[in-house]
Structure formats: C-alpha cells, structure tokens
Amino acid sequence: MKVKQISIFLENKKGHLLQVLETLGKANINIRALSIADTSEFGILRIIVPDVEGAKKALKKGGVAFNENDVFAVGVSDKPGGLAEALKVLSDNDINVEYLYAFVTKSAEKAVVVLKTEDIDKSIKILKKSGISIIPPKEIYSL
C-alpha cells in the first residue's frame, strides 16, 4: 500500500521550479499530487506521478537532484475534523507524522491525504484496523 514519491531539491531561484516542471512536461509525465516546502534558500518539491521510472529518467537527464521515497495515502471524510480522526489514531499509537499534504478528488466524498510517518507499515496496519481507508497506489497514480 506504499506510494512512491519523488522529492526534488530546488534552489530558491527564479525559474528553477518552472525548469523542473517543463522537464517533466517534455517527458510527458503528469503530476497527480504535489507539495512544496521551502526556506529562504531552498525548497523540496514532493510529487506523485503515474510513471515514476520515466520521471526519474527525465530528472536525471535534466541534471535535477532528487530522491525516491515511500509515503501512503488515506481517504478521510471531506468535512471538518475528517483529517483529525485519522491523525488521532496515529497519535494514540505514538506514531509521529513527519509531513503530509492533501487534495480533494472530483468526486469529493473523501479528501486524499498523503502521509509520511516514522513507521509507514505500522501506520497502515493501525489505520486499517481503525477503519481508516488506505488508498492503493494504483488508484493514486490514476487520479
């Protein structure tokens, strides 16, 4: 149930994000989800794409620094407190969330939350046991 994510190091310079996005676009790589965390000097662009290998090849060719890591996705009720329900399960089980980002799909019954925790396998097991919907990678890549 793990989803592959590509994390890209971005210098905080004019046009650098555009360069990365154009590199992926020219390689016909569609971005399904993204998040940017930044400081005054650099940022980390986190993306989920349907073609991870193609994206890595294009980024390497473009000289872009990146790494691949695992995250997972959950479906939470698209209502006030929906995300808090899932996070409470993790907190009650002493699991730290390193970061997360979310988006709503067109059907909008559930919001999709991408999570990176200190123990992904344990997190998935506990959330499933608590009735929280874990979204399979194939479904995330096809959104």
C-alpha positions in Angstrom: 0.0 0.0 0.0 3.0 2.3 -0.2 3.0 5.0 -2.8 6.3 6.1 -4.5 7.0 9.8 -4.1 9.8 11.8 -5.8 11.4 14.6 -3.7 13.2 17.2 -5.7 15.7 19.7 -4.2 15.0 23.2 -5.5 17.3 26.1 -5.1 15.1 29.1 -4.3 16.0 30.9 -7.5 13.7 32.4 -10.2 12.7 29.8 -12.8 14.0 26.7 -11.1 10.6 25.3 -10.3 9.5 26.1 -13.9 12.6 24.3 -15.2 11.7 21.1 -13.3 8.1 21.2 -14.4 9.0 21.8 -18.0 11.4 18.9 -17.8 8.7 16.6 -16.6 6.2 18.0 -19.1 8.5 17.4 -22.1 8.9 13.8 -20.9 5.1 13.5 -20.8 5.0 13.0 -17.1 1.7 14.0 -15.5 1.8 15.1 -11.8 -1.0 13.6 -9.7 -0.1 15.4 -6.5 2.5 17.8 -5.3 3.7 19.8 -2.3 6.4 22.3 -1.8 8.1 23.0 1.5 10.5 25.9 1.4 13.0 28.0 3.3 14.6 31.3 2.2 17.4 29.4 0.3 15.8 26.1 -1.0 12.7 24.1 -1.2 11.6 20.5 -1.6 9.1 19.7 -4.2 7.4 16.4 -3.5 5.4 14.8 -6.3 3.5 11.7 -7.1 3.4 10.7 -10.7 2.0 7.6 -12.5 5.3 6.9 -14.2 7.9 7.0 -11.5 10.7 5.5 -13.6 10.0 7.9 -16.5 10.1 10.8 -14.2 13.4 9.7 -12.6 14.9 9.2 -16.1 13.8 12.7 -17.2 15.1 14.4 -14.0 18.4 12.6 -14.2 18.8 13.7 -17.9 17.9 17.3 -16.8 20.5 17.3 -14.0 17.9 17.6 -11.3 18.7 16.5 -7.8 16.0 14.1 -6.4 15.4 11.0 -4.4 12.6 8.5 -4.2 10.8 7.6 -1.0 7.7 5.8 0.2 4.6 7.5 1.5 1.0 6.3 1.8 -2.4 7.8 1.2 -5.6 7.7 3.2 -9.1 8.7 2.4 -10.7 10.9 5.0 -14.2 12.4 5.3 -14.3 15.7 3.4 -15.8 17.5 6.4 -14.5 19.5 9.4 -12.5 17.2 11.6 -12.1 14.4 9.0 -8.3 14.6 9.0 -8.2 14.9 12.8 -9.9 11.5 13.1 -7.0 9.8 11.2 -4.3 11.7 13.0 -5.8 10.9 16.4 -5.4 7.2 15.6 -1.8 7.7 14.8 -1.2 9.9 17.9 -2.9 7.4 20.2 -0.5 4.8 18.9 2.6 7.1 19.4 3.3 7.4 15.7 4.8 10.7 14.6 3.7 12.3 11.3 6.8 13.7 9.5 4.7 15.6 6.9 1.5 15.4 5.0 -0.3 17.0 2.1 -3.9 16.7 0.9 -6.1 17.2 -2.1 -9.8 16.6 -2.9 -10.8 14.5 -5.9 -13.5 15.4 -8.3 -16.0 13.0 -6.6 -15.1 14.9 -3.4 -16.7 12.5 -1.0 -13.3 11.9 0.6 -10.2 14.0 0.7 -7.0 12.3 -0.1 -4.2 12.7 2.4 -0.6 11.7 1.6 1.4 10.9 4.7 5.0 10.2 5.7 5.3 8.8 9.1 8.2 7.4 11.1 6.9 3.9 10.6 4.8 3.5 7.4 4.0 -0.2 7.8 2.8 0.2 11.4 0.8 3.3 10.4 -1.0 1.5 7.6 -1.8 -1.5 9.8 -3.2 0.6 12.7 -5.2 2.9 10.4 -6.7 -0.1 8.6 -7.6 -1.7 11.9 -9.3 1.6 12.9 -11.4 1.7 9.8 -9.5 4.4 8.0 -9.4 3.9 4.2 -5.9 3.3 2.8 -5.9 4.2 -0.9 -3.9 1.7 -3.0 -1.0 3.1 -5.1 -2.7 2.1 -8.4 -5.7 4.3 -7.5 -3.5 7.3 -6.5 -1.5 7.1 -9.7 -4.7 7.0 -11.8 -6.4 10.0 -10.2 
